[in-house]
Amino acid sequence: MPYNRRGVPYSNSTSSKDAADKLPSRSTCWAEVYRYIAKRGAHGATCEEVEMHLAMRHQTASARIRELVSGGRIRNSGGRRENSSERTAIVWVKASQ
């Protein structure tokens, strides 16, 4: 699969490449998610809160959260908060807290 200059994958068609060129890069999304969680301090954020605040699809937000956890940048706070589906979700915080 080819990737555009920002690392966004696309299939071998002009329309797919055009769509990929309009998407933010993975590193841009990663940085936005990290900044949002970090600025919330000890209160942290759930995946749904990240999705809503940054207008991201669930798949994008959850993938960036997994990458940040794997990289040691954020961690599970041990807390949970209710989300819109009335289930509780992990609250993520900056790892150094």
Residue, then its C-alpha position, 0 to 999 in steps of 0.5 A: m500500500p502506498y503512503n503520501r508524503r505525510g505517511v497517510p496510506y491510500s490505495n492505487s487510485t487518484s480519489s484515494k490519494d486525494a482523500a489521504d491528502k486531506l487527512p491529518s497525519r498520524s503524528t499530528c493526531w498523536a500530538e493532538v491527543y497527547r496535548y489534550i490529555a496532558k492539559r487535563g492534568a489529574h482529571g485526564a480524559t476518556c477515549e470518548e472525551v478525546e473523540m468529542h473534543l478533537a472531533m476524531r473518529h473512535q478508531t483514530a482516537s483509540a489507536r492514538i491512545r494505544e500508541l501513546v500508552s505503548g510509548g509510555r507517554i500516557r497511562n491508565s489513571g486507575g479511574r473510570r468515568e461514565n460515557s454516553s453509553e452509560r458504561t464506564a471508561i478508562v481515564w487516561v492521564k499523562a504518564s509522569q503524573 
